[in-house]
Amino acid sequence: MAAVSLGFAFVSVLVTVSVTDLDRRVIPNAILAAGAVVGLAIIAPTDPGSLPGRAIAALAAGGFLLLGTLRDRDGMGMGDVKLAALMGLYLGIAVAPALLVAFAAGGLAGIGLMLRHGAPARKRAVPFGPFLALGGIVGLLAGNELVAWYVDSFLA
């Protein structure tokens, strides 16, 4: 039951963030903070042993996007960084394939824009929150299985 509640809360945050980012090109801190509080309220009593791993995943995912944001200030915003950290809290290690899917989908969208509009499309701003949300859904539904497959196939 806790996994269903956690998944429902996560998807609710992802949908809200996607709609807001597409409409206003911003990911509100209030939504992310509420999502973190709800996530912690579900995880702490039901799976407290997973909190350290989830915290590491949150720091790693947020830190990874923070590096890109600091490198190119005109690209991703801090809302995307905070959303990636929240995804790490909810998904744990499954945030890795979620971010991979997000970057692949965002890259494909960028290629599609360039094919349609030519080189000037490189300067178009595209909200990244919906791509992160797509990755989050993939991470929620199949992330742990993808990580296990990768570990078994390439690291074992």
C-alpha positions in Angstrom: 0.0 0.0 0.0 2.9 2.4 0.8 4.4 1.8 -2.7 1.1 2.7 -4.3 0.8 5.8 -2.2 4.3 6.8 -2.9 3.8 6.2 -6.6 0.6 8.2 -6.6 2.2 11.2 -4.8 5.2 11.1 -7.2 3.0 11.0 -10.4 0.9 13.8 -9.0 4.0 16.0 -8.6 5.3 15.1 -12.0 2.0 15.9 -13.7 1.7 19.2 -11.9 5.3 20.2 -12.6 5.0 19.3 -16.3 1.9 21.3 -16.8 3.3 24.3 -15.0 6.7 24.1 -16.8 5.0 23.9 -20.2 2.6 26.8 -19.4 4.9 29.2 -17.4 8.4 27.8 -17.9 9.0 27.5 -14.2 9.0 24.6 -11.7 7.5 26.1 -8.5 9.5 25.5 -5.3 6.2 25.0 -3.4 5.3 22.0 -5.5 8.7 20.5 -5.0 8.8 21.2 -1.3 5.3 19.7 -0.8 6.3 16.7 -2.9 9.4 16.2 -0.7 7.4 16.4 2.5 4.8 14.0 1.3 7.5 11.6 0.0 9.4 11.7 3.3 6.1 11.2 5.3 5.4 8.0 3.3 9.0 6.7 3.2 10.1 7.4 6.8 7.5 5.1 8.6 7.2 2.5 5.9 10.8 2.0 4.6 13.2 3.9 6.9 16.1 1.7 5.8 15.9 3.1 2.3 16.4 6.7 3.4 20.2 6.8 3.2 20.2 5.3 -0.3 17.4 7.7 -1.4 19.3 10.6 0.0 22.4 9.6 -1.9 20.3 9.3 -5.1 18.8 12.7 -4.5 22.2 14.3 -4.0 23.7 12.6 -7.0 20.8 13.4 -9.4 20.5 17.0 -8.2 24.3 17.4 -8.2 24.6 16.0 -11.8 22.1 18.5 -13.1 23.6 21.3 -11.0 26.9 20.8 -12.8 25.2 21.3 -16.1 23.3 24.3 -14.9 26.4 26.0 -13.5 28.3 25.4 -16.8 25.5 26.9 -19.0 23.4 29.4 -17.2 21.1 29.9 -20.2 20.1 26.2 -20.3 18.6 24.3 -17.5 17.2 26.1 -14.5 17.4 25.4 -10.8 13.9 24.0 -10.9 15.1 21.1 -13.0 17.9 20.5 -10.6 15.5 20.4 -7.6 13.1 18.2 -9.6 16.0 15.7 -10.3 16.8 15.7 -6.6 13.2 15.0 -5.7 13.2 12.2 -8.3 16.2 10.7 -6.5 14.2 10.8 -3.2 11.2 9.0 -4.7 13.1 6.6 -7.0 16.4 5.8 -5.2 18.8 4.1 -7.6 16.1 4.0 -10.3 16.8 7.7 -10.8 19.7 6.7 -13.1 17.6 5.2 -15.9 15.0 8.0 -15.3 17.6 10.7 -16.1 18.9 8.7 -19.0 15.4 8.6 -20.5 14.9 12.3 -19.8 18.1 13.3 -21.6 17.4 11.0 -24.5 13.8 12.3 -24.9 15.0 15.9 -24.6 17.7 15.3 -27.1 15.3 13.7 -29.6 13.0 16.6 -29.2 15.9 19.0 -29.9 16.9 17.1 -33.0 13.3 17.2 -34.2 13.2 21.0 -33.7 16.4 21.4 -35.6 15.2 19.2 -38.4 12.0 21.3 -38.6 13.3 24.8 -38.0 17.0 24.5 -39.0 20.0 25.9 -37.0 18.0 28.8 -35.3 16.1 26.1 -33.4 19.3 25.6 -31.3 18.6 28.8 -29.5 14.9 27.9 -28.7 14.2 27.3 -25.1 12.4 24.0 -24.4 11.1 23.2 -20.9 13.0 20.2 -19.6 10.6 19.4 -16.7 8.2 17.3 -18.9 11.2 15.3 -20.1 12.3 14.7 -16.5 8.7 13.7 -15.7 8.7 11.2 -18.5 11.9 9.7 -17.2 10.4 9.7 -13.7 7.5 7.6 -14.9 9.8 5.2 -16.6 12.0 5.1 -13.5 8.9 4.4 -11.4 7.5 1.6 -13.6 10.8 -0.1 -14.7 13.8 1.7 -13.2 14.8 -1.0 -10.7 14.5 -3.7 -13.3 16.6 -1.6 -15.7 19.3 -1.1 -13.1 19.3 -4.9 -12.2 19.5 -5.8 -15.9 22.4 -3.4 -16.4 24.3 -4.7 -13.3 23.7 -8.3 -14.3 24.7 -7.7 -17.9 27.7 -5.4 -17.6 29.0 -5.5 -14.0 28.5 -9.0 -12.8 
